[in-house]
Amino acid sequence: MNSKDKARARRLKIFFNLTVEMWDCIDAYQHSLCAVCLRKQKSGKRLATDHDHKGTGTVRGLLCSTCNRALGRIERSWGKDNSIILMLERLVEFLRNPPATLALGREVRTFPGRFGTKRHKKYLAEQDKLTRA
């Protein structure tokens, strides 16, 4: 075992109480894919080892860096345990059944992107021309 492998084995044990074999077992179970987006890590590096920061410290699985950061932001914003699950369930319901559509009885559409960008300003100019015509 070279020094890089030894250092990895040491980090896994110290930070996650895992052996390399245990980590590899999780990785094989997930087919080397992120548990959330089901993609390989973009950078070609190993997936991140995720664990519960707020509650028990339980190792949950392996995530790509994008999903790991997103989950970290969610946990920091929404607290811990059941409140996160409740908020995510509400978020899914919000996306499936937007309250604005339910209240108005129809979809109202606008620019599909970030406001204030060049694309948005072009869209607004086109809309202005259409209204004046």
Helices and strands as residue ranges (DSSP letters): H 3-16, H 20-29, E 48-51, E 59-63, H 65-78, H 82-96, H 99-104, H 118-132
